Amino acid sequence: MIMSEVNSDYDKHLDVARSVEATRDESWQYVEKRLYAIASGALALSITLLTFTKPLQCQYLIISSWIFLVLSIVFNFISHIVSYKASDKVREEIFDRMRQNLPYEADAINDIINKGNKPIGWLNISSFTTLAIGVIGALIFFIVQIL
């Protein structure tokens, strides 16, 4: 293998590693904003609903809504932790390949990325689903309280 091919592979590895790192860092930056937005929105909605209602009807509904909203926050947070760890694993694999002067193989890197993305996808779906159930439950509680 000539030197220009090694440098080219090195550059490819480095570009992918930087891309993975940037994605990881961007995802981690927004986790706090998302968590606070969901938590504060749920809290504001709950306080508003409970302030305007005299006798509480269907208390189980608002309590179960809170549980689903908390689960949404937990799933979202775990998703970001798993994403962070998965991107570290990809980066380590890329750097190992660079240290060993192995040629750049997109399929091998993509296999590692895809393995890490499966649990993240399920966690994201779970987060969205529990958020939707929590919000719908809170809205139903509000409607029941008004009627």
Buried (B, 14 or more C-beta within 10 A) or exposed (E): EEEEEBEEBBEBBBEBBEBBBEEBEEBBEEBEEBBEEBBEBBEEBBEEBEEEBEEEEBEEBBEBBBBBBBBBBBBBBBBBEBBBEBBBBBBEBBEEBBEEEBEBEEEBBEEBBEEBBEBBEEBBEBBEBBBEBBBEBBEBBBEBBEE
